[in-house]
Amino acid sequence: MTRQEVRDEILKMNNPNILCMLPTSFGKTRVALDLLNKLYPNVNRIKNNVLIVVPRLVLIDTWKAEFTKWGYSRYLPYVEFVTYVSLPKKAGHWDYAIFDECHHLSERCQDSLSSFNIAYSILLSATVKREMCHSLKELFSNLGVYKVNIKDAIEEEILPDPRVYLIPMLLNNKTTDCTIVKNKGKGHPINISYVERMKWIGVKNRQINISCTQQQYYNDMSNLIDWYKRKMMGGVRREFYKHMYLRMCGDRLKWLSDLKTSFVSTLLDQLNRERTLTFCNGIAQTEVLGTHCVNSKNAESDQNLQDFNSGRVDHITACNMLDEGVNLVNCRVGIYATLNSSDRMITQKLGRLLRHEEPIIIIPYYKYTRDEEIVKKMCENYNPDLVTTINDLTELQI
């Protein structure tokens, strides 16, 4: 199997609607443009224009660059772009539609498709879950599905096999450098030690500040998450407890990520001028770990991305904005300062790095925590012979 063989097989499909589930970095954009060229080799045959639906406006320039890169710029005057948020506004007749990262087709967008008349559609994604695949088959008549998973693409040497460095760490269980806050904002605060906490468990009208270690703080969060999970399984206020459960799960991962900030900073100093992307848990962490950060509040984000792709800078930090759809040029090293349990996010982040011929992934994580469970799942996509566990940064071979 090669990229060209996959493209040829997809182009031979006679379905009016096609779902391409191909790994990030595999070349989904090229497939969509090749299909456009097959359907309308003469642009004058296009009567109702081409619609390209993207998750975010920043991806429009990426698509325009791909038209030019593959020699299809003649189609651009016939193309209209829209985000999924604004998709219902484009209801009407279209000759061809490309749904980029189609897992973003929300129920609202799906409902709006009844007002569309599209002659041909191609849906692109690396991460469509089984339930959504069934929904898409109901929405798009005679939907043909073509799938290549990331593991097969690596085994077939279409995508590079990354070297992976796992760096296990332990939460501190000796120094009381954390504080658990109970009943926040209630009355005059009471400061107590961790061993005293049970004496104050029934007090609800005072804020309780419990001095504790990192491990004790983590255990307290995990116990609360388990409590919300049990409540969520019941019938009373189920949605409320589900919301609290998911929020606490996110808070726990963010807290673990924040603890790694200093370590990752040291790691970046050692990497020096390697071409590196650091995945961060939020805007604050992107700013602490990098001068050239890409986040939703930084007006210089687009410029930082351009500077990285042009080689003017060698390191960028990002949260969410580079998880999917954005091309990175010659990015060799990916550092996971934050971990995410979502299969889609794991796959998308990996895809940012597989455009380099010799990618390197570095994952610091805390043992005996949710971190370790996520890392185990991530490693399913990696060649075990290329996964190395190290305990000291001097063992890195970059």
N, C-alpha and C positions, 0 to 999 in steps of 0.2 A: 504493500500500500504506500502510495506517495500522495503528496498534495494534488498533483496533476490528475492522478487516477481518481481521487475523490471528486475533484471538480468535474471530470468527464462523466462520472456516474451520476452526479446530481443533475448535470445538464441534459442527460438522457431521459430523466424522469419526465413523464407527460402530464403530471398532475398540475392543475391550475394554481394550486397552493402547495407550498413546500416548507416544511419545518427542518431547518439545518441545525442540529445539535452538535456543534464542533467545538473543540477546546479553544480557549483564548490563545491567540498567537497562531492559530492554524491557518487563518486566511478566509474567514467568513465574509468579510467585505468584498474581497476579490470574487468569491463565488456569486454574491448577489449582483455584482456589476457584470460579470460574464453572462449571467442569466438575462439581465436587461439587454445586453448586446445580442443574445440569441433570439429573444422575443421581438426586438425592434432594431434589426441591423441598420435599417434606414430610419433616422430620427424623424423624418417627415411623416412616418406612420403613426407617431405618437399624437393622439387627439386630445386626450384628457389629462395629460401630464403624469409625472411620477411623484409619488409621495414617499418621503423617508421619515420615519418616526424614530426619535432618539430619546434617551432618558434625560439628557441635559443639553442646554444650548451650546455648551463648550464643545460638544462633539460634532457640531455642524462643520466647523473648520477642518476637523479631522476627516470627515467624509469628503469634503470638497478636495482635499489634498489627495485622497485615494482615487477620485475620478481622474485627476491629472496624472497621478503616478502610473495608472494602468492604461492610459491612453484613451480614456472615455470622457474627456472634458467636453466633447460636443453635446453630451446629454444634459449638461448643467443648466442651460437655459430652460429646460423642460421640467426641472426638478423643484419641488417645494419641500421644505423641512418643517417639522413640527415636533414638539415634545409630547410625551404621553399625557401630560396634564392638560394640554390644549387640543388633544386629538379630536374630541367631539366637534370642535369648531370647523373641522375640515370635512365634514360629512358631504358626500356627493359621489360623482363618478371619477374613477382613476384607472388609467391603463395598467399601472404597476405600482405596488406598494412594498416597501422594505420596512419591516418591523425590527429595528436593531435592539438587541437585549430584550427580546420579547417577553421575558419573565416579568417585565414591568407592566404588562397589560392587566390593569386592575379591573375589578368588577365594573366600575363606572365606564372604563374604556371598552370593555367587552360588550356592555349593553349598547354603547353608541354605535358599534359596528353594524347594527341592523339598518342604520341610515347610510351606509356606505355601499357603493357598487364598484367593486374592484375586479378587473379582469384577471389579473395575476398577482399573487402575493408570495413573498418569501419571508419567513420568520427566522431570525438568527438568535442563537443563545448558546452558551456553554452549559447553562444550568436551568433546565426546565424540569420541574418535578413531575412525577407520574400523574398526580391529580390535575395539574395544569395542562399536561399533554392531552388528557381526555377532554378537558374543556375546549382546547384549541381545535380538536377534531370535530367538535360539535359546532364551533363558530365558523370554521373554514371548510367548505365542502370539498370532498375528495382530497383531503390533506395527505400529501406524501411526507414520510418522515425518514430522514437520513441522520444516523448518529455515529459519532466516533468519540469514545471517551478518552480522557487525557492519558490514562495509563497505557492504553493501546497505542496512542500516538507516540508516546515516549519509547515503548518497546519496539515500534516499527522504525524508530530513529527519524521520525518526521519532526518531532520536537526534541530538544536537547535534554539529556539526563542531568538534573542539577546535583551538585555536591551539597550536602546538608550537614551543618554543624549544630548539634544540640548542646546547649549549655545549661545543665541542671543547677538549680540553686535551692537553698533552704530558707524558709522563713525563720526569723530570729525568735527564739523561745526563751531568751534569757533577760534581755534588756526591756524594761517597760517604757517603750517609746511611742506607744499608741494610746488612744483614748476612745472607749466605747461610750456613746452618748445615748442615754435613755430619757424619754419624756422631754425631748428638746423644747426649750422655751417655757417650761412649766416651773414657775416659782424660782426661788433662790437656789443656785446649783449646789449640789453636794458632791464632794470629791472623795472617792473611795478606791481601795485596791481591788484587784480582781477576786481575791479570796473572800472579800467582804460582800460581794455582789448579791449573794442569795439573801442576806439580811434585809436588803432593800427592794426585793423583787415585788413586794406588794404596794410599794409607794408609787402613786400615779400623779401626785400634785407637785412634785419637785423634779427638776432636771438632775439626773444622776450621771456624773462623769466617772467612768471606771478606768483606772490606769491599768494598762495591759501590754503584753508583748504582741508582736506581729502574728504569731501563731494563734494566740488567744483571740485576737481581733478577727482573724480569718474564721476560726471555729464559731464565733458568735454569729458572723454573717451567714455561714453555711447552715447553722441551726435554724436561723430565721427563714432562710430560703426553703428548707425542708418543711417548716411549719406552714408557710404559704402554699407550698405544693400540696400538702395534705388538705388544707382548706379549699384549695382550687378544685380538688376532686369531688368535693361535696356539692350539694345543690343550692346552698344559701350564699348569696353574693359571690357567685362563682366568677363572674367577669372581673369584679373588683380584686379578688385574690389572685386571679391570673395576671392582671396588670401589675400588682405588687410583686408577684413572683418573678415576672420577666424583668421588671425594673431592678430588683435586687440582684438577679443573675448578671445583668449588665454592670451594676455597680461593683460587684465582686471582681469581675474581669478588669474593669477600669482601675480598681484599687491595686490589684496585682501588677498591672501595667505601670502605674505610677511608681511603684517600688523599684521598677527596673530602669527608670530614667537615668540615674547616675551611672549605672553599669553600662547602659547603651552609649552614653556620652563618652565614657572611657574607651569603649569599643570603636567608636567613630574616630577618635583621635589616633588609634592604632592603624585603622584602615587608610588614613591619610587621603590620598587622591584616587582611591578606587571609585569607580562609578557606582554610586550607592543610592538606593531608595529605602527610607525607613518608614514603616507603617506605624502610625501613632494612634492613640486612643481618642484624641480630641485636639482642638485648636491649641490649647495651652501647651500640650506636649510637643506639637509640631514646632512651636516657637522656641521652646527651650532647647530642643535637639537640633535645630537647623536654622541658619540664617535665611536660606532659600526655602520657605515653606509654602505648601500648596494647601489652602483650606478655604472655606466658604466666606471668611471674613477678610481675607487678605486681598487687597486690590491688585497686588503684584503677582498673584498666583499664575495667571496665564503667561506673564513675562518670565517667571521663574521656570515654568515648564519649557518654554521656548529656549531659555538659556541652557537648561540641562540638555535638551535634545540637540542643540547646536554645539555642545561641548564647552560652553563658556563657564559652566559650573559643573562640579562632579558629584554633588550630594544634594538631594532634596528630601524633605519630610512631607508626609501627606496623611490626611485622615479622610477616608471615604471618597474624596474626589478622584483618586487614581485607581480605585478598586476595579473599575470596569470601563471598557470602551476607549481608553486613552492610550495612544501609542507612546512608548518610551524607547528612545534610541540608545543602543549600546549600554543598557543598564545591567551591570554584571552581578552586583551584590544586593540582596534584599534582606533587611533586618526586621524581624517581627518584634517591635517593642510592645505590641499589643496582639492578643490572640482573639479569635472570634469563632464561636461554635457553629456558625452557619456554614453548611456545605457550599452554598453559593459563594459566600465571601471567601472561603478557603480557596476555592477553584479560581475565582477572579483574581485574587491577589497573586497566586502562583503564576497566572497568565501574564502579569506585568513583567515577569522575569524571564520567561521562556523565549523572549525575542533575542537574547544573547546566546552565542554559541557555547559558552561555558559558564552557565549561571551558578551562583553560590547563594545558598540560603542559610541564614544564621538565626537560630531560635533560642533565645534565653527563656527559661521557664522555671517555675517553682514546683519542686517535687511534692507529691502528696497533696496536690491541690487540683482544682478544675483545670488549671493550665496543663497538667500532665495528661489528663484525659483527652484534651483537644490535640495535643502534640501526637498522641498515639493515633488519633484519627487522621491527622495530616500526613503521617508517615506512610499511610496506605498508598499514597500517590508517588512515593519515592522508592528508588532502587535501594534496598537495604544494604547493598555492598558499598553504596556511596554515602551512607549515613554514619557520621562519626560523632560520638559523645566525647566532649572535652570538659575539663574542669579548670582550665587556665587559658587565658587569652594567648599565651605564648605558644599554645598548641595549634593555633589557627595557621593553616597553610593556604594563603591567598596568592 
